[in-house]
């Protein structure tokens, strides 16, 4: 991916502003997900998998993973 770090940082800040909670803990040596960030990431993973399952079903391919 050719995305500038500043663009990623801005998108993260916009997402945090949108949901109203900090999703990352900023540290001198990087960032770590907060509990809210972990929860959002898990929901995003499940949503992504469900989307993939729906598309696979529509294409007649079965399911790529657990529901």
N, C-alpha and C positions, 0 to 999 in steps of 0.2 A: 504494500500500500504506500502510495506516495502522498501522504497527508502531513502537513506541517504540525509539529507538536503544539504550537500555539492554537491551531484550529481545533485539535482534539481537546485541549484544555478549555477552550471557549464552549465547545459543545457540552462538555461535562458540566461546566458552570451553568449553562442554560438548562440542562436537565435537572440539576440540583435546585435551581430556582423554580422550575416548573413543579417539582414534587414537594418542595418546601422543606427538604431535609438534606443533610450532608450525606452523600453516598460514598465519599472517600475521605480517609484521614490522610492529610498531607504530612509527610515526614521528610527530614533532611535527605534521606536516601530513597525517595520515591513515595509511592502512595499505596494505601491498603484500603480495601473495602470496609465500610462500617457495617453494622448489623443491618441497617436499612439497605445498604448497597448489596449485601449478600442476598437479602430477601428479594430485592428487585431483580438481581441477576438470575435467581432461581425461577422466578415467574417468567422472565424473558426466555430462559432455556425451555421451559415447559410450553410456552406459547409458540416458540419457534418449532419445536417438535410436533406440536399439534397441527401447525400449518403444513409442515412436511407430510404428516400423515394424511391430512385432507387432500393435498395435491396428489399424493401417491394413490389414494383411493380413487380419485377422479380419473386418474390415468390408468386405473386397473392394475397397478403394480403391487398392491398389498401395502403393508405398513413397514416402514424402515426401523421402527423401534417400539418400545412399550408405550402404551397409552396412559 
